[in-house]
Amino acid sequence: MHSTRDAAVAGFMLVTTALLCAAAGAGIGVLVGAPLALAVVGVFVGFGLGFRLVYTRFKDI
C-alpha cells in the first residue's frame, strides 16, 4: 500500500516542472520579443518533461 504522499510528490513535480519551463520560455521570449508565445511553448514542454520525470521517479511503484 502506497501513501498519498507519493501522489502529492508526483503532482508537485509535474506542476513545478511545467512552471519552471514556462518561466524559462518567457525569459527567452523576452530576449526574442515573444514572451507569451514562448511561455505557452514552455508549459507544454514542461508537462512533457514533468511526465517523464514522474515516470522515472515512480516507475517501480
C-alpha positions in Angstrom: 0.0 0.0 0.0 1.4 3.4 -1.0 0.8 6.6 0.8 -0.9 9.6 -0.7 2.4 11.4 -0.1 3.7 9.7 -3.3 0.8 11.1 -5.3 1.4 14.6 -3.8 5.1 14.5 -4.6 4.3 13.3 -8.2 1.8 16.1 -8.7 4.2 18.7 -7.2 7.0 17.5 -9.5 4.7 17.8 -12.5 3.4 21.3 -11.8 6.8 22.6 -10.7 8.5 21.4 -13.9 5.7 23.0 -16.0 6.1 26.3 -14.2 9.8 26.4 -14.4 9.8 25.6 -18.1 7.1 28.3 -18.7 9.3 30.8 -16.8 12.4 29.8 -18.8 10.3 30.1 -22.0 9.1 33.5 -21.0 12.6 34.6 -20.2 13.9 33.5 -23.5 10.8 35.1 -25.1 11.7 38.5 -23.6 15.0 38.4 -25.3 13.5 37.4 -28.6 10.4 39.6 -28.4 7.6 37.0 -27.9 7.4 36.2 -24.2 3.8 34.9 -24.2 4.2 32.6 -27.1 7.4 31.0 -25.7 5.8 30.8 -22.2 3.0 28.7 -23.7 5.5 26.5 -25.5 7.4 26.2 -22.2 4.3 25.0 -20.5 3.8 22.2 -23.0 7.5 21.2 -22.9 7.3 21.4 -19.1 4.4 19.0 -18.9 6.1 16.5 -21.2 9.3 16.8 -19.2 7.3 16.5 -16.0 5.6 13.4 -17.0 9.0 11.9 -17.9 10.5 12.9 -14.5 7.5 11.4 -12.7 7.7 8.2 -14.7 11.4 7.7 -14.0 11.0 8.6 -10.3 7.9 6.4 -9.6 8.1 3.6 -12.3 8.8 1.0 -9.6 5.5 1.7 -7.8 
